[in-house]
Amino acid sequence: MRMLTHSKLFVKVGIDVGGAVEDGFWHTPVSRLLVKSSGKSSTSFATMLLDRVIVDLFHRIGEWFQSDARSPCVVEHNGMMFGEVTGVDTAFSLLFNEGMGNDALLVGDSFISEEYAHHLEYSSIICNSLGRHIFEGFNSVVDMGGTGTLAKTIAQEFRHTKLTVVDLPHVVATVENTGNVKSVAGDMFDFIPPADAIILKSWRWFWMKTRWKKTQLFADMLMMTVVEGKARTEKEWAGCSSLLLLHYKITHLSSVKSIIEIFP
């Protein structure tokens, strides 16, 4: 418990036991995210990140450095990229979708729900629920990727907005079309339904504010190893936006991610 307390997963407290004060331990905002019964748990997300399909990729980094392969995932899975792996590995696909849905629920609540933002001790930007302004006034929104968890969170707050979830058939097969949320099976590189706004949600990690730099480095490693991605600086975003004649707005969070709005 001393190790977990030092890691900020628990906090040491005094407990009254028959009139005597003894040492006890209580949850921090981080450890509360790992309690299944909390209703806002990251357990599925953490389990997904620790699955052999993810972990085994890190054992291939050395081999990847000495090859022309696009990523350690391609080395491990005989030329398949991560999205293709989730399409053929049914067990991991279910775990991945559950984990990302779990993450999407927390993301949605963090910038829409003022109450939950305070619970996670986020910055004043999020605690004041300024993230809500992003969806106000939109009649239609497309959520690119996932099983509709984020779309449903938004739909509950903005009941006039029509939400469409787009992903590959095996992913959206579990999406329940109810109310103002519907799903469309397809490849985003082939077709995106017309809408007032499009959401591209990436992976997100929650940690204590004092550890955000270490978490960011781990996130960069995960992106490089698993999904062939690249973290871009705000300067790089400005360059891309300038070339495409687009404007952007970045709302920084107290975690390693930001809300990035791109518009004409």
N, C-alpha and C positions, 0 to 999 in steps of 0.2 A: 504493500500500500504506500510505503514511502516513495517508491519509484514512480508509481502512478500519480501520486501527489506532486512530485517534482516535475512530472510531465504535464501538469495542469489538467489531468483527467478527473481528479478529485481534489477537494479542498478539506483541510483538517478543521474539525469543529469540536467543541466541548459538549459532551452529553451528560445529562444529570441521571445518575444511576443510584437510586436509593439515597439521595442526598450528597453523593460524591460525584465529582466531575471527572469523567474519563474521556480519553481520546476517541473521537469518532470521525467519520468521513462522509462527505456529501458531494452530490453531483456538481459539476461545473457545466456551463452551456455546451461544452464539447461532449462530455460524457452523456448528457441528456439525449444527444442525438443518436446514441447507441443503445437506447432503451426501447425495445420493441413496443412496449405498451404505452409509450409516450404519445403516440398518434402523429408525431413529427420525427420519425426515426430515420437515420441514415444506415441502418444495419444492412439492408439489402445492397446499398451502394458500396459499403465497405467490403461485404462478402464478395461482390462481383470483382472488385479490384484485387482481391487476394486469391481469386480462382487460378488454377493452374494454367488456363489459357492465357491469362495476362502475365503471370509470374514467369512462365517458361520463356517468354519472349526476351526477358532480360538476360537469360543465359546464352542468348544468341548474339548479343551485342558485339563481342569480339570477332565472331565469324562474319558478322555484317560489315564491320569496319574493313575487312580484307576482301570484300566482294563488291560487285556492282549492283547488288540487290537494292531495292527501294527502301526497305525497312527490315528490321529483325523479324517482323511478322511474315514477310515474304520468304525469308530464309527458313523459318520454322515450319511454315505450312506449304512448302513446295510451290511457291509462286502466287499464292492467294493473299489478297489484301484483307484487312481486318473485317470489312463489311461482308466479304465473301465467306469468311470463316463463320460469322454469326448466321449466315444463311444456310450452312450445311451442318453445323453443330447445334442440334435442337436444344439440348440441355443447357448449353451456355447461352444460346439465344434467349431462352426464357429468363435466365438469371440476369443477363445483360439488360433486357427490356424492363425487368422489375427494378433493377438498380437504377437505371436512368429515369424511370418513372418516379422512383423514390426521390431522386435528386431534383427532378422537375417540380415536385410538390413543394420542396423547400425553397427552390428558386422563386416560384410563383408567390409563395407566401411572404418571402423576404422583401420583395419590392411592391407588393400589393397590400399586404396586411400590416397595419401599423402595430397591432398588438404583438404579432410574432416577431417583427423586426426588433422591438424592444427586448423580447425574450432572448434573442440571439446577440444582443448588445452590439448592433451594427452602428454605423456612422449616422450622424444627424440627417444626412440625405435620405437614408432608407427609413429611419425611425419616423420621419415626417411624412412618409408614404408618398414622396414626390415621384416615385416610380409609377404611380397610378396615371400620371398625365400622359404617359406613352400611349395608352389605349383609349383614352377619352376622345370621342368624336369619330372613331372608326366604325364603319358598318360591317366590315368583313376583315378577317385576319386569317392568314395561313400559317400553321405551325408545322415547320419542316422537320420531320423526324420524330419518332417516338410513338408511344401508345396513347397519347392524348391527355396525359396527366396535367401538363401545363395549360393546355387549351381549356380543360374543364375548370381549372382554377380561375382562369381569366373569365370564362363564361359565367361563372357564379357571381362575379362582381359586375360584369357588363352584359346584362341579359339581352340587350338590344343588338349585340355584336354577334355575327355569324362566324363561327370558328371551323376551319377545315384542317384536318390532320393528314399530312401526306408522308408516306414512307413505303418501303417495299411491302409486297403482299403478306409475307410471313410476320411482319411487324404489326401492321394495322389490323391483322385478322382478329385481334382481341379488343379492338376499339369498339365501344358500344355507342352507336349513333343515337343520341338522345338530345332533346331540346334544341339548342343552337349549336351543337357540336356534331360534325359528321366526319367520316374518314374517306380518303381516296387512295387507292393502291397505285403506286407508280414510282418512277425514278425521277428525282428532282432535276437531273441533268437532261431529261427528255421533256418534262412538262411541269409547270407550276401554275395552279389555278389562279386566275386574276383575283386580286384583293387589294384593299386599301393599305395593308401592311403585311410583311412576311417576317416570321420569327425564325432565327437560326440560333438555337441554344447550344452552347458548348458545355464541356464538363466543368463542374464547379466543386471546389473543396472548401469546407468550413473548418476554421482553426482559430485558436486564440490570436489576438492582435499581435502579441509579442513574437509569434512564430510565423507570420505571414511570409517572410522572405524564404525560409526553409521550405515551406509548403509550395511556394511558387517554383522553386528549383525542382522539387519532386514532380510537380505538374508538368514542367518542361520536359523532364526525362520521360514521363509517361506518354506525352504527346509525340515525342521523337520516336519512341520505341514501338508504340502500338498503332497510331493512326497516321503516321507520316505527316504530321502537322508541323506548324511553325508559329511560335508566339511572336507577335508583331508589336513594336513600340508605337507610341502615339505619333512619332515623327514619320514612321512608315505608313501609318494610316492616313496621315495628311497627304503624303505623296501619292498614294493610291487614289484618294478622293479627288485630288487635283487633276490627275490624268483622266479620270472618268467624269469630270465636271460635276461632282457630287459634293454635298455638304455632310458634315458629320458632327455628332455631339457625344461626348464620352462622359458618363456618370460613374465616377470611381466608387467602388464599394470598399469596405474595410477588409475584404478577403482578397484573393488573388485574381478576381474577375471584375469586369466592368459591364455596365449596360452601354452598348454602342448603338446609337441611332444613325442611320444613313438615309438621306433624303435628297431629292433634286434641288 
